[in-house]
Amino acid sequence: MKTMTCRQLGGPCDHQLSAETADQVIKDQDRHLKQAMKDGDATHEQAREAMKNRWKHPKQSMDWYSGTKKAFAALPED
């Protein structure tokens, strides 16, 4: 299990997300951003929009995805 923060994934806060894989932590970040917006937390709006729009630009999205996977892999186990 490894932990990344919302901020490490491009968000505005230090909410911790723990998962076994980078893919799972990315999915958890997406859920966190959705919930923050649903709760009226406007500070997460920019990160949520970036997450939603990321896949409209395949090159940029793959760069972000590859970087996130590398950052996750470099983390120590919890």
ABEGO torsion letter per residue (X at the ends): XBBBBAAAAGBABABBBBBABAAAAAAAAAAAAAAAAAAGBAAAAAAAAAAAAAAABAAAAAAAAAAAAAAAAABBBX
